[in-house]
């Protein structure tokens, strides 16, 4: 069983406290049995509230076969201009320099 989150503890505790106070004030009971029944009912209600608080979803792993770039979680960009929505202007691909020409072009090693 997983550990409860802070939200579950907070909502469950607040439910127990406020529902106990509300039931005690509305019922105006003074007997020990009446108070015990109200406390048990408030604990059950608090447990139900704590259990129904949504749990955080675990982080999903990127699927490299599903069109995402590995390690980035982003969808790979398409270069096909026909895949763009109608009316959207897509710039033409530019010519890149050869890797040998870029070797000495680093800004720190001028």
C-alpha positions in Angstrom: 0.0 0.0 0.0 1.3 3.4 -0.9 1.9 6.1 1.7 -0.8 8.8 1.9 0.0 12.2 0.3 -0.1 15.5 2.2 -3.4 16.3 0.5 -5.0 13.1 1.7 -3.9 13.7 5.2 -5.1 17.3 5.2 -8.5 16.6 3.7 -9.1 13.6 5.9 -8.1 15.4 9.1 -10.1 18.5 8.2 -13.2 16.3 7.5 -12.9 14.5 10.8 -12.6 17.7 12.8 -15.3 19.7 11.1 -17.8 16.8 10.7 -17.3 16.0 14.4 -18.0 19.5 15.5 -21.0 19.9 13.1 -22.6 16.6 14.3 -22.0 17.4 17.9 -23.5 20.8 17.6 -26.5 19.7 15.5 -27.3 16.6 17.6 -26.8 18.4 21.0 -25.9 15.0 22.5 -24.3 14.8 25.9 -24.2 11.1 26.5 -21.0 9.2 26.1 -22.5 6.7 23.7 -23.8 9.5 21.5 -20.4 11.2 21.4 -18.7 7.9 20.6 -21.1 7.2 17.7 -20.5 10.7 16.3 -16.7 10.3 16.6 -16.7 6.9 14.8 -18.9 8.3 12.1 -16.6 11.3 11.6 -13.5 9.0 11.5 -15.2 6.8 8.8 -16.2 9.9 6.8 -12.6 11.3 7.1 -11.2 7.9 5.9 -13.5 7.9 2.9 -12.6 11.5 2.0 -8.9 10.7 2.3 -9.2 7.6 0.1 -11.1 9.4 -2.7 -8.6 12.3 -3.0 -6.9 11.7 -6.4 -3.4 10.3 -6.2 -0.7 12.0 -8.3 0.0 10.2 -11.5 3.5 8.7 -11.9 5.9 10.3 -14.4 5.5 8.8 -17.9 8.5 7.7 -19.8 8.9 9.1 -23.3 8.3 6.6 -26.1 11.0 6.9 -28.7 8.9 4.9 -31.2 5.9 7.1 -30.6 7.4 10.2 -32.4 9.1 11.8 -29.4 12.7 12.8 -29.2 14.4 10.6 -26.7 15.1 12.3 -23.3 13.3 15.5 -24.1 9.6 14.5 -24.0 8.9 16.7 -27.0 7.5 15.6 -30.3 10.0 15.4 -33.1 9.5 18.3 -35.6 8.5 17.4 -39.1 10.2 18.9 -42.1 7.4 18.2 -44.5 5.6 21.4 -45.4 2.5 19.5 -46.6 1.9 18.4 -43.0 1.3 22.0 -41.9 -2.3 23.3 -41.5 -3.6 25.3 -44.4 -2.7 28.9 -44.4 0.4 28.4 -42.3 3.6 29.6 -43.9 6.5 27.2 -43.3 10.0 28.5 -44.0 12.1 26.7 -46.6 15.0 24.6 -45.3 18.4 26.5 -45.3 21.7 25.1 -46.5 24.0 24.2 -43.6 27.7 24.5 -43.7 29.8 21.3 -43.6 31.0 20.1 -40.2 34.6 20.7 -41.2 34.0 24.4 -41.7 32.4 24.8 -38.3 35.2 23.2 -36.3 37.1 26.4 -35.5 34.0 28.5 -35.3 33.4 28.2 -31.5 33.1 31.6 -29.8 35.4 30.8 -26.9 38.3 29.6 -29.1 38.4 32.4 -31.6 
